[in-house]
Amino acid sequence: MEFPIYRKYKNNKHFFKIMSMNEFEELSFIGKKLIITLHQATILPDRNFISDLLLDIGNTAEIATEDEYHRILTLK
């Protein structure tokens, strides 16, 4: 698997840049405000969340593109 990998929720309010099996960045919309959070997976539930984002395409998250992710970043 080659990182970074990009995912998004179907509602387009959460975008993820997965940088490794233990680290990801999340862009979240709270109303019209964009929140950027860096997550370090230090416990099993966090690592399971990353696995779900990577492997459960269509149910948990959809594939996003790098361009789409960076376009959202420019809205800040």
SELO-983409 format. One record per atom (N, C-alpha, C): atom name; residue number from 1; chain; x, y, z; residue in one letter. Coordinates in pm, 1 decimal, always signed. Each point is the difference from the previous one (the first is absolute). Example, Ala and Ser with C-alpha at 12.3 -4.5 7.8 and 13.67 -1.06 7.14 Angstrom:
// residues 2
{dovex: N; kolvo: 1; nunu: A; c1: +1319.0; c2: -569.0; c3: +780.0; marvo: A}
{dovex: CA; kolvo: 1; nunu: A; c1: -89.0; c2: +119.0; c3: +0.0; marvo: A}
{dovex: C; kolvo: 1; nunu: A; c1: +90.0; c2: +120.0; c3: +0.0; marvo: A}
{dovex: N; kolvo: 2; nunu: A; c1: -35.0; c2: +105.0; c3: -72.0; marvo: S}
{dovex: CA; kolvo: 2; nunu: A; c1: +82.0; c2: +119.0; c3: +6.0; marvo: S}
{dovex: C; kolvo: 2; nunu: A; c1: -77.0; c2: +109.0; c3: +73.0; marvo: S}
This chain:
// residues 76
{dovex: N; kolvo: 1; nunu: A; c1: +84.3; c2: -117.2; c3: +0.0; marvo: M}
{dovex: CA; kolvo: 1; nunu: A; c1: -84.3; c2: +117.2; c3: +0.0; marvo: M}
{dovex: C; kolvo: 1; nunu: A; c1: +89.3; c2: +124.1; c3: +0.0; marvo: M}
{dovex: N; kolvo: 2; nunu: A; c1: -28.0; c2: +91.7; c3: -88.5; marvo: E}
{dovex: CA; kolvo: 2; nunu: A; c1: +80.5; c2: +121.5; c3: -11.2; marvo: E}
{dovex: C; kolvo: 2; nunu: A; c1: -76.9; c2: +119.9; c3: +56.7; marvo: E}
{dovex: N; kolvo: 3; nunu: A; c1: +61.0; c2: +67.5; c3: +94.8; marvo: F}
{dovex: CA; kolvo: 3; nunu: A; c1: -62.6; c2: +113.6; c3: +67.8; marvo: F}
{dovex: C; kolvo: 3; nunu: A; c1: +50.4; c2: +130.2; c3: -58.8; marvo: F}
{dovex: N; kolvo: 4; nunu: A; c1: -73.2; c2: +108.6; c3: +6.4; marvo: P}
{dovex: CA; kolvo: 4; nunu: A; c1: -129.4; c2: +17.2; c3: +65.3; marvo: P}
{dovex: C; kolvo: 4; nunu: A; c1: -114.4; c2: -54.7; c3: -86.0; marvo: P}
{dovex: N; kolvo: 5; nunu: A; c1: -106.3; c2: -36.2; c3: +70.6; marvo: I}
{dovex: CA; kolvo: 5; nunu: A; c1: -123.1; c2: -48.5; c3: -62.0; marvo: I}
{dovex: C; kolvo: 5; nunu: A; c1: -111.8; c2: +92.0; c3: +46.8; marvo: I}
{dovex: N; kolvo: 6; nunu: A; c1: -91.3; c2: +33.1; c3: -90.5; marvo: Y}
{dovex: CA; kolvo: 6; nunu: A; c1: -105.0; c2: +97.0; c3: +29.6; marvo: Y}
{dovex: C; kolvo: 6; nunu: A; c1: -135.9; c2: -68.5; c3: +3.7; marvo: Y}
{dovex: N; kolvo: 7; nunu: A; c1: -80.0; c2: +35.8; c3: +99.4; marvo: R}
{dovex: CA; kolvo: 7; nunu: A; c1: -135.8; c2: -51.1; c3: +14.7; marvo: R}
{dovex: C; kolvo: 7; nunu: A; c1: -91.3; c2: +114.8; c3: +41.2; marvo: R}
{dovex: N; kolvo: 8; nunu: A; c1: -129.9; c2: -21.9; c3: -16.6; marvo: K}
{dovex: CA; kolvo: 8; nunu: A; c1: -100.0; c2: +97.3; c3: +44.0; marvo: K}
{dovex: C; kolvo: 8; nunu: A; c1: -126.7; c2: -73.8; c3: +38.6; marvo: K}
{dovex: N; kolvo: 9; nunu: A; c1: -80.5; c2: +63.5; c3: +86.3; marvo: Y}
{dovex: CA; kolvo: 9; nunu: A; c1: -131.5; c2: -52.9; c3: +30.4; marvo: Y}
{dovex: C; kolvo: 9; nunu: A; c1: -93.6; c2: +39.4; c3: -112.7; marvo: Y}
{dovex: N; kolvo: 10; nunu: A; c1: -105.7; c2: -75.4; c3: -16.8; marvo: K}
{dovex: CA; kolvo: 10; nunu: A; c1: -93.1; c2: +21.8; c3: -110.7; marvo: K}
{dovex: C; kolvo: 10; nunu: A; c1: -68.4; c2: +136.2; c3: +5.6; marvo: K}
{dovex: N; kolvo: 11; nunu: A; c1: -11.3; c2: +58.9; c3: +119.8; marvo: N}
{dovex: CA; kolvo: 11; nunu: A; c1: -65.5; c2: +129.8; c3: +12.7; marvo: N}
{dovex: C; kolvo: 11; nunu: A; c1: +92.8; c2: +117.7; c3: -33.2; marvo: N}
{dovex: N; kolvo: 12; nunu: A; c1: +127.6; c2: -30.1; c3: -34.7; marvo: N}
{dovex: CA; kolvo: 12; nunu: A; c1: +99.7; c2: +102.1; c3: -36.1; marvo: N}
{dovex: C; kolvo: 12; nunu: A; c1: +25.7; c2: +101.2; c3: +111.2; marvo: N}
{dovex: N; kolvo: 13; nunu: A; c1: -16.2; c2: -40.8; c3: +125.3; marvo: K}
{dovex: CA; kolvo: 13; nunu: A; c1: +28.5; c2: +88.6; c3: +113.8; marvo: K}
{dovex: C; kolvo: 13; nunu: A; c1: +125.4; c2: -41.7; c3: +76.1; marvo: K}
{dovex: N; kolvo: 14; nunu: A; c1: +57.0; c2: -115.7; c3: -34.2; marvo: H}
{dovex: CA; kolvo: 14; nunu: A; c1: +122.4; c2: -49.4; c3: +62.3; marvo: H}
{dovex: C; kolvo: 14; nunu: A; c1: +89.9; c2: -57.3; c3: -108.8; marvo: H}
{dovex: N; kolvo: 15; nunu: A; c1: +122.7; c2: +50.0; c3: -4.7; marvo: F}
{dovex: CA; kolvo: 15; nunu: A; c1: +99.9; c2: -47.3; c3: -95.2; marvo: F}
{dovex: C; kolvo: 15; nunu: A; c1: +121.5; c2: -46.8; c3: +79.0; marvo: F}
{dovex: N; kolvo: 16; nunu: A; c1: +64.2; c2: -105.6; c3: -47.2; marvo: F}
{dovex: CA; kolvo: 16; nunu: A; c1: +111.3; c2: -60.2; c3: +72.4; marvo: F}
{dovex: C; kolvo: 16; nunu: A; c1: +120.8; c2: -14.6; c3: -91.4; marvo: F}
{dovex: N; kolvo: 17; nunu: A; c1: +115.0; c2: +33.8; c3: +53.6; marvo: K}
{dovex: CA; kolvo: 17; nunu: A; c1: +128.0; c2: -25.3; c3: -66.4; marvo: K}
{dovex: C; kolvo: 17; nunu: A; c1: +72.9; c2: -98.8; c3: +90.7; marvo: K}
{dovex: N; kolvo: 18; nunu: A; c1: +5.7; c2: -125.5; c3: -42.7; marvo: I}
{dovex: CA; kolvo: 18; nunu: A; c1: +62.1; c2: -104.6; c3: +80.7; marvo: I}
{dovex: C; kolvo: 18; nunu: A; c1: +147.1; c2: -5.5; c3: -38.2; marvo: I}
{dovex: N; kolvo: 19; nunu: A; c1: +86.0; c2: +32.6; c3: +94.7; marvo: M}
{dovex: CA; kolvo: 19; nunu: A; c1: +143.2; c2: +10.1; c3: -26.7; marvo: M}
{dovex: C; kolvo: 19; nunu: A; c1: +75.7; c2: -127.5; c3: +34.7; marvo: M}
{dovex: N; kolvo: 20; nunu: A; c1: -58.5; c2: -82.9; c3: +86.2; marvo: S}
{dovex: CA; kolvo: 20; nunu: A; c1: +59.3; c2: -129.2; c3: +35.6; marvo: S}
{dovex: C; kolvo: 20; nunu: A; c1: -108.5; c2: -79.0; c3: +71.6; marvo: S}
{dovex: N; kolvo: 21; nunu: A; c1: +32.3; c2: -120.8; c3: +39.9; marvo: M}
{dovex: CA; kolvo: 21; nunu: A; c1: -96.3; c2: -81.8; c3: +74.6; marvo: M}
{dovex: C; kolvo: 21; nunu: A; c1: -22.1; c2: +53.9; c3: +141.1; marvo: M}
{dovex: N; kolvo: 22; nunu: A; c1: +77.8; c2: +101.7; c3: +38.8; marvo: N}
{dovex: CA; kolvo: 22; nunu: A; c1: -10.7; c2: +54.8; c3: +135.6; marvo: N}
{dovex: C; kolvo: 22; nunu: A; c1: -26.4; c2: +149.9; c3: +4.6; marvo: N}
{dovex: N; kolvo: 23; nunu: A; c1: -23.4; c2: +62.2; c3: -114.7; marvo: E}
{dovex: CA; kolvo: 23; nunu: A; c1: -14.9; c2: +145.4; c3: -0.4; marvo: E}
{dovex: C; kolvo: 23; nunu: A; c1: -88.1; c2: +44.6; c3: -116.7; marvo: E}
{dovex: N; kolvo: 24; nunu: A; c1: -92.2; c2: +92.2; c3: +30.7; marvo: F}
{dovex: CA; kolvo: 24; nunu: A; c1: -80.6; c2: +60.2; c3: -106.5; marvo: F}
{dovex: C; kolvo: 24; nunu: A; c1: -40.0; c2: +141.5; c3: +38.5; marvo: F}
{dovex: N; kolvo: 25; nunu: A; c1: -30.4; c2: +76.6; c3: -102.6; marvo: E}
{dovex: CA; kolvo: 25; nunu: A; c1: -47.5; c2: +136.7; c3: +17.1; marvo: E}
{dovex: C; kolvo: 25; nunu: A; c1: -145.8; c2: +1.7; c3: -43.1; marvo: E}
{dovex: N; kolvo: 26; nunu: A; c1: -82.2; c2: +72.0; c3: +74.6; marvo: E}
{dovex: CA; kolvo: 26; nunu: A; c1: -142.8; c2: +7.8; c3: -28.9; marvo: E}
{dovex: C; kolvo: 26; nunu: A; c1: -40.4; c2: +144.9; c3: -22.1; marvo: E}
{dovex: N; kolvo: 27; nunu: A; c1: -74.0; c2: +23.7; c3: -106.9; marvo: L}
{dovex: CA; kolvo: 27; nunu: A; c1: -63.0; c2: +129.0; c3: -25.7; marvo: L}
{dovex: C; kolvo: 27; nunu: A; c1: -148.8; c2: -18.5; c3: +25.9; marvo: L}
{dovex: N; kolvo: 28; nunu: A; c1: -55.8; c2: +78.5; c3: +92.7; marvo: S}
{dovex: CA; kolvo: 28; nunu: A; c1: -140.8; c2: -13.1; c3: +37.9; marvo: S}
{dovex: C; kolvo: 28; nunu: A; c1: -68.8; c2: +133.9; c3: -12.8; marvo: S}
{dovex: N; kolvo: 29; nunu: A; c1: -121.1; c2: -3.4; c3: -51.7; marvo: F}
{dovex: CA; kolvo: 29; nunu: A; c1: -81.5; c2: +120.5; c3: -4.9; marvo: F}
{dovex: C; kolvo: 29; nunu: A; c1: -96.3; c2: -1.5; c3: +117.0; marvo: F}
{dovex: N; kolvo: 30; nunu: A; c1: +7.9; c2: +105.3; c3: +83.0; marvo: I}
{dovex: CA; kolvo: 30; nunu: A; c1: -94.5; c2: +23.0; c3: +108.1; marvo: I}
{dovex: C; kolvo: 30; nunu: A; c1: -74.9; c2: +126.1; c3: -41.3; marvo: I}
{dovex: N; kolvo: 31; nunu: A; c1: -119.5; c2: -17.8; c3: -52.4; marvo: G}
{dovex: CA; kolvo: 31; nunu: A; c1: -69.0; c2: +112.4; c3: -62.5; marvo: G}
{dovex: C; kolvo: 31; nunu: A; c1: +78.9; c2: +42.2; c3: -121.8; marvo: G}
{dovex: N; kolvo: 32; nunu: A; c1: +41.9; c2: +125.2; c3: -3.7; marvo: K}
{dovex: CA; kolvo: 32; nunu: A; c1: +81.2; c2: +49.4; c3: -111.6; marvo: K}
{dovex: C; kolvo: 32; nunu: A; c1: +148.4; c2: +5.9; c3: +34.7; marvo: K}
{dovex: N; kolvo: 33; nunu: A; c1: +34.5; c2: -37.7; c3: +122.3; marvo: K}
{dovex: CA; kolvo: 33; nunu: A; c1: +138.3; c2: +7.3; c3: +46.1; marvo: K}
{dovex: C; kolvo: 33; nunu: A; c1: +72.9; c2: -130.6; c3: -30.6; marvo: K}
{dovex: N; kolvo: 34; nunu: A; c1: +124.6; c2: +11.4; c3: -47.1; marvo: L}
{dovex: CA; kolvo: 34; nunu: A; c1: +84.2; c2: -115.6; c3: -29.3; marvo: L}
{dovex: C; kolvo: 34; nunu: A; c1: +95.4; c2: -23.6; c3: +116.5; marvo: L}
{dovex: N; kolvo: 35; nunu: A; c1: -2.8; c2: -120.4; c3: +54.1; marvo: I}
{dovex: CA; kolvo: 35; nunu: A; c1: +87.3; c2: -40.0; c3: +110.1; marvo: I}
{dovex: C; kolvo: 35; nunu: A; c1: +100.7; c2: -101.5; c3: -54.0; marvo: I}
{dovex: N; kolvo: 36; nunu: A; c1: +128.4; c2: +20.4; c3: +28.2; marvo: I}
{dovex: CA; kolvo: 36; nunu: A; c1: +105.5; c2: -92.2; c3: -41.8; marvo: I}
{dovex: C; kolvo: 36; nunu: A; c1: +58.0; c2: -65.3; c3: +125.0; marvo: I}
{dovex: N; kolvo: 37; nunu: A; c1: -0.8; c2: -133.7; c3: +2.4; marvo: T}
{dovex: CA; kolvo: 37; nunu: A; c1: +47.7; c2: -73.5; c3: +117.0; marvo: T}
{dovex: C; kolvo: 37; nunu: A; c1: +98.7; c2: -107.5; c3: -44.0; marvo: T}
{dovex: N; kolvo: 38; nunu: A; c1: +113.8; c2: -6.2; c3: +67.7; marvo: L}
{dovex: CA; kolvo: 38; nunu: A; c1: +97.3; c2: -105.9; c3: -23.8; marvo: L}
{dovex: C; kolvo: 38; nunu: A; c1: -22.0; c2: -107.4; c3: +106.3; marvo: L}
{dovex: N; kolvo: 39; nunu: A; c1: -19.3; c2: -124.1; c3: -42.8; marvo: H}
{dovex: CA; kolvo: 39; nunu: A; c1: -26.3; c2: -111.4; c3: +90.7; marvo: H}
{dovex: C; kolvo: 39; nunu: A; c1: +118.5; c2: -95.9; c3: -0.7; marvo: H}
{dovex: N; kolvo: 40; nunu: A; c1: +43.7; c2: -38.4; c3: +118.1; marvo: Q}
{dovex: CA; kolvo: 40; nunu: A; c1: +101.0; c2: -103.2; c3: +18.5; marvo: Q}
{dovex: C; kolvo: 40; nunu: A; c1: -71.5; c2: -121.5; c3: +58.3; marvo: Q}
{dovex: N; kolvo: 41; nunu: A; c1: +8.3; c2: -113.2; c3: -68.7; marvo: A}
{dovex: CA; kolvo: 41; nunu: A; c1: -66.5; c2: -121.6; c3: +48.1; marvo: A}
{dovex: C; kolvo: 41; nunu: A; c1: +89.1; c2: -68.0; c3: +103.5; marvo: A}
{dovex: N; kolvo: 42; nunu: A; c1: -32.3; c2: +20.8; c3: +126.5; marvo: T}
{dovex: CA; kolvo: 42; nunu: A; c1: +80.4; c2: -58.0; c3: +108.0; marvo: T}
{dovex: C; kolvo: 42; nunu: A; c1: -71.0; c2: -115.7; c3: +68.9; marvo: T}
{dovex: N; kolvo: 43; nunu: A; c1: -129.4; c2: -14.3; c3: -26.3; marvo: I}
{dovex: CA; kolvo: 43; nunu: A; c1: -75.6; c2: -110.3; c3: +59.4; marvo: I}
{dovex: C; kolvo: 43; nunu: A; c1: -70.1; c2: -78.3; c3: -110.9; marvo: I}
{dovex: N; kolvo: 44; nunu: A; c1: -39.6; c2: -121.2; c3: +30.8; marvo: L}
{dovex: CA; kolvo: 44; nunu: A; c1: -58.5; c2: -89.9; c3: -99.2; marvo: L}
{dovex: C; kolvo: 44; nunu: A; c1: -122.1; c2: +57.9; c3: -71.3; marvo: L}
{dovex: N; kolvo: 45; nunu: A; c1: -95.5; c2: +62.7; c3: +69.3; marvo: P}
{dovex: CA; kolvo: 45; nunu: A; c1: -114.7; c2: +54.9; c3: -72.1; marvo: P}
{dovex: C; kolvo: 45; nunu: A; c1: +40.1; c2: +102.4; c3: -107.2; marvo: P}
{dovex: N; kolvo: 46; nunu: A; c1: +103.7; c2: +78.5; c3: +26.1; marvo: D}
{dovex: CA; kolvo: 46; nunu: A; c1: +47.8; c2: +96.0; c3: -99.7; marvo: D}
{dovex: C; kolvo: 46; nunu: A; c1: +59.7; c2: -71.8; c3: -121.1; marvo: D}
{dovex: N; kolvo: 47; nunu: A; c1: +76.4; c2: -104.3; c3: +23.6; marvo: R}
{dovex: CA; kolvo: 47; nunu: A; c1: +57.8; c2: -77.3; c3: -111.3; marvo: R}
{dovex: C; kolvo: 47; nunu: A; c1: -109.4; c2: -71.8; c3: -78.8; marvo: R}
{dovex: N; kolvo: 48; nunu: A; c1: -103.6; c2: -46.8; c3: +70.2; marvo: N}
{dovex: CA; kolvo: 48; nunu: A; c1: -113.6; c2: -63.2; c3: -68.2; marvo: N}
{dovex: C; kolvo: 48; nunu: A; c1: -74.0; c2: +100.6; c3: -87.1; marvo: N}
{dovex: N; kolvo: 49; nunu: A; c1: -11.7; c2: +123.1; c3: +47.1; marvo: F}
{dovex: CA; kolvo: 49; nunu: A; c1: -65.0; c2: +104.5; c3: -78.6; marvo: F}
{dovex: C; kolvo: 49; nunu: A; c1: +75.7; c2: +23.4; c3: -130.8; marvo: F}
{dovex: N; kolvo: 50; nunu: A; c1: +131.5; c2: +7.7; c3: +7.2; marvo: I}
{dovex: CA; kolvo: 50; nunu: A; c1: +81.0; c2: +18.7; c3: -120.5; marvo: I}
{dovex: C; kolvo: 50; nunu: A; c1: -18.7; c2: -119.0; c3: -94.2; marvo: I}
{dovex: N; kolvo: 51; nunu: A; c1: +0.2; c2: -120.0; c3: +52.8; marvo: S}
{dovex: CA; kolvo: 51; nunu: A; c1: -22.3; c2: -118.9; c3: -83.2; marvo: S}
{dovex: C; kolvo: 51; nunu: A; c1: -136.1; c2: +4.8; c3: -67.8; marvo: S}
{dovex: N; kolvo: 52; nunu: A; c1: -101.5; c2: +42.0; c3: +74.8; marvo: D}
{dovex: CA; kolvo: 52; nunu: A; c1: -133.3; c2: +12.8; c3: -59.4; marvo: D}
{dovex: C; kolvo: 52; nunu: A; c1: -0.6; c2: +100.8; c3: -114.0; marvo: D}
{dovex: N; kolvo: 53; nunu: A; c1: +66.6; c2: +113.1; c3: +19.1; marvo: L}
{dovex: CA; kolvo: 53; nunu: A; c1: +6.5; c2: +100.1; c3: -107.1; marvo: L}
{dovex: C; kolvo: 53; nunu: A; c1: +68.1; c2: -57.3; c3: -123.9; marvo: L}
{dovex: N; kolvo: 54; nunu: A; c1: +104.1; c2: -77.8; c3: +20.5; marvo: L}
{dovex: CA; kolvo: 54; nunu: A; c1: +77.1; c2: -53.2; c3: -111.7; marvo: L}
{dovex: C; kolvo: 54; nunu: A; c1: -69.0; c2: -115.5; c3: -71.2; marvo: L}
{dovex: N; kolvo: 55; nunu: A; c1: -64.7; c2: -86.9; c3: +74.9; marvo: L}
{dovex: CA; kolvo: 55; nunu: A; c1: -46.2; c2: -126.7; c3: -56.0; marvo: L}
{dovex: C; kolvo: 55; nunu: A; c1: -149.6; c2: -9.9; c3: -23.5; marvo: L}
{dovex: N; kolvo: 56; nunu: A; c1: -78.5; c2: +80.5; c3: +66.2; marvo: D}
{dovex: CA; kolvo: 56; nunu: A; c1: -145.7; c2: -13.3; c3: -6.4; marvo: D}
{dovex: C; kolvo: 56; nunu: A; c1: -59.8; c2: +104.0; c3: -94.6; marvo: D}
{dovex: N; kolvo: 57; nunu: A; c1: +50.6; c2: +2.7; c3: -122.0; marvo: I}
{dovex: CA; kolvo: 57; nunu: A; c1: -45.1; c2: +98.5; c3: -98.7; marvo: I}
{dovex: C; kolvo: 57; nunu: A; c1: -148.2; c2: -22.8; c3: -31.6; marvo: I}
{dovex: N; kolvo: 58; nunu: A; c1: -76.0; c2: +109.2; c3: +0.7; marvo: G}
{dovex: CA; kolvo: 58; nunu: A; c1: -141.6; c2: -8.4; c3: -32.6; marvo: G}
{dovex: C; kolvo: 58; nunu: A; c1: -89.9; c2: -3.3; c3: +121.3; marvo: G}
{dovex: N; kolvo: 59; nunu: A; c1: +45.7; c2: -57.0; c3: +110.2; marvo: N}
{dovex: CA; kolvo: 59; nunu: A; c1: -82.3; c2: -3.6; c3: +120.8; marvo: N}
{dovex: C; kolvo: 59; nunu: A; c1: +39.2; c2: +110.2; c3: +96.1; marvo: N}
{dovex: N; kolvo: 60; nunu: A; c1: +126.1; c2: +4.2; c3: +37.2; marvo: T}
{dovex: CA; kolvo: 60; nunu: A; c1: +48.1; c2: +102.5; c3: +92.8; marvo: T}
{dovex: C; kolvo: 60; nunu: A; c1: +37.4; c2: +128.0; c3: -72.4; marvo: T}
{dovex: N; kolvo: 61; nunu: A; c1: +76.0; c2: -13.3; c3: -106.0; marvo: A}
{dovex: CA; kolvo: 61; nunu: A; c1: +51.9; c2: +118.2; c3: -70.6; marvo: A}
{dovex: C; kolvo: 61; nunu: A; c1: +11.1; c2: -29.3; c3: -149.1; marvo: A}
{dovex: N; kolvo: 62; nunu: A; c1: +18.5; c2: +107.0; c3: -74.5; marvo: E}
{dovex: CA; kolvo: 62; nunu: A; c1: +21.1; c2: -9.8; c3: -143.8; marvo: E}
{dovex: C; kolvo: 62; nunu: A; c1: +141.2; c2: +46.0; c3: -32.2; marvo: E}
{dovex: N; kolvo: 63; nunu: A; c1: +46.0; c2: -37.3; c3: -117.0; marvo: I}
{dovex: CA; kolvo: 63; nunu: A; c1: +130.9; c2: +46.0; c3: -45.9; marvo: I}
{dovex: C; kolvo: 63; nunu: A; c1: -8.2; c2: +148.5; c3: -33.8; marvo: I}
{dovex: N; kolvo: 64; nunu: A; c1: +97.9; c2: +75.1; c3: +44.6; marvo: A}
{dovex: CA; kolvo: 64; nunu: A; c1: +12.5; c2: +141.8; c3: -34.8; marvo: A}
{dovex: C; kolvo: 64; nunu: A; c1: +132.5; c2: +17.4; c3: -74.1; marvo: A}
{dovex: N; kolvo: 65; nunu: A; c1: +14.1; c2: +110.5; c3: -69.0; marvo: T}
{dovex: CA; kolvo: 65; nunu: A; c1: +123.7; c2: +27.1; c3: -73.3; marvo: T}
{dovex: C; kolvo: 65; nunu: A; c1: +83.3; c2: +103.5; c3: +75.3; marvo: T}
{dovex: N; kolvo: 66; nunu: A; c1: +127.7; c2: +3.4; c3: -32.8; marvo: E}
{dovex: CA; kolvo: 66; nunu: A; c1: +89.1; c2: +99.7; c3: +58.9; marvo: E}
{dovex: C; kolvo: 66; nunu: A; c1: -45.2; c2: +140.7; c3: -37.2; marvo: E}
{dovex: N; kolvo: 67; nunu: A; c1: -42.2; c2: +19.8; c3: -124.1; marvo: D}
{dovex: CA; kolvo: 67; nunu: A; c1: -48.0; c2: +131.5; c3: -44.4; marvo: D}
{dovex: C; kolvo: 67; nunu: A; c1: -122.8; c2: +43.7; c3: +78.9; marvo: D}
{dovex: N; kolvo: 68; nunu: A; c1: -91.3; c2: -92.6; c3: +21.2; marvo: E}
{dovex: CA; kolvo: 68; nunu: A; c1: -121.0; c2: +29.7; c3: +75.6; marvo: E}
{dovex: C; kolvo: 68; nunu: A; c1: +35.4; c2: +41.9; c3: +143.2; marvo: E}
{dovex: N; kolvo: 69; nunu: A; c1: +93.1; c2: -72.1; c3: +61.6; marvo: Y}
{dovex: CA; kolvo: 69; nunu: A; c1: +43.5; c2: +29.3; c3: +136.2; marvo: Y}
{dovex: C; kolvo: 69; nunu: A; c1: +62.1; c2: +139.5; c3: +7.1; marvo: Y}
{dovex: N; kolvo: 70; nunu: A; c1: +88.4; c2: +31.1; c3: -91.8; marvo: H}
{dovex: CA; kolvo: 70; nunu: A; c1: +67.4; c2: +130.2; c3: +1.5; marvo: H}
{dovex: C; kolvo: 70; nunu: A; c1: -95.2; c2: +113.9; c3: -35.8; marvo: H}
{dovex: N; kolvo: 71; nunu: A; c1: -100.2; c2: -27.2; c3: -80.2; marvo: R}
{dovex: CA; kolvo: 71; nunu: A; c1: -101.2; c2: +102.0; c3: -30.9; marvo: R}
{dovex: C; kolvo: 71; nunu: A; c1: -75.4; c2: +37.0; c3: +127.8; marvo: R}
{dovex: N; kolvo: 72; nunu: A; c1: -32.3; c2: -100.0; c3: +82.4; marvo: I}
{dovex: CA; kolvo: 72; nunu: A; c1: -67.8; c2: +25.0; c3: +127.0; marvo: I}
{dovex: C; kolvo: 72; nunu: A; c1: +90.5; c2: +80.9; c3: +92.9; marvo: I}
{dovex: N; kolvo: 73; nunu: A; c1: +129.1; c2: -32.2; c3: +2.4; marvo: L}
{dovex: CA; kolvo: 73; nunu: A; c1: +95.7; c2: +74.2; c3: +83.1; marvo: L}
{dovex: C; kolvo: 73; nunu: A; c1: +6.2; c2: +148.1; c3: -35.0; marvo: L}
{dovex: N; kolvo: 74; nunu: A; c1: -18.3; c2: +33.1; c3: -125.1; marvo: T}
{dovex: CA; kolvo: 74; nunu: A; c1: +6.9; c2: +140.4; c3: -42.0; marvo: T}
{dovex: C; kolvo: 74; nunu: A; c1: -121.1; c2: +79.9; c3: +46.9; marvo: T}
{dovex: N; kolvo: 75; nunu: A; c1: -103.4; c2: -67.3; c3: +48.0; marvo: L}
{dovex: CA; kolvo: 75; nunu: A; c1: -118.9; c2: +70.8; c3: +49.6; marvo: L}
{dovex: C; kolvo: 75; nunu: A; c1: +22.1; c2: +61.9; c3: +136.1; marvo: L}
{dovex: N; kolvo: 76; nunu: A; c1: +106.2; c2: -41.1; c3: +69.4; marvo: K}
{dovex: CA; kolvo: 76; nunu: A; c1: +26.5; c2: +50.3; c3: +134.4; marvo: K}
{dovex: C; kolvo: 76; nunu: A; c1: +39.1; c2: +146.4; c3: -0.5; marvo: K}
